[in-house]
């Protein structure tokens, strides 16, 4: 499944996902049953442990999971991939040096420096040789551009061999420009467009997250294919709010 997901990513097919921020395997199963193309497990802004991430990936079943790392460190990448993630999303990648390090941590030698161990990804060693032989061509390496410094360096980042997609972080990007959350500000729009045009020219898949599904789907006609809309807690908040409003709108008749 991971190899199929990566192929679809590289071919820039429309891939629709949503974000997981809680440790609930039940919520993960529900979203997987809804047949999203992929699930975004966020460990950067959520206190999810490696063991919890593994449980969420197990609960997702056949739905590929990309894990956004808490940091860009080698161990964080190793934990996510060994747990069976289809790939990683590395936050705050601002230059080619950082991009090369991340790619290296994701790839087994000789292409990279990923450490070898018995893990869930290799069915705890039962398919060790097959997994190690095929992982470099199956794992998706997604880098986040979410700072104005990265926008300035976008061409050198895209030149790094082994990256599969660029995921724009619009909220952090706008904040780095002194315009937090102002996604329609002309300067923010222009910065996103610089990255978009560079990726389209390089034929690199583009990803985007937003809370508003309409904002996210607008990106598809701009060439974005790896889409993520909403998150688990947001769904609960919105559904709970609407339910409460409905209850309070009624009156007791005696």
Secondary structure, DSSP 8 states (H G I E B T S, - for coil): -HHHHHHHHHTT--EEEEEE-S--HHHHHHHHHTT-SEEEEE-SSS---HHHHHHHHHHHTTSEEEEE-SSS-HHHHHHHHHTT-SEEEE----SHHHHHHHHHHHS-TTT--------GGGTTTTTHHHHHHHGGGT-EEEEEE-SHHHHHTHHHHHTSTT--EEEE-HHHHHHHTT-TT-TTSHHHHHHHHHHHHHHHHHT-EEEEEESSHHHHHHHHTTT--EEEEEEHHHHHHHHHHHHHHHHHT-----
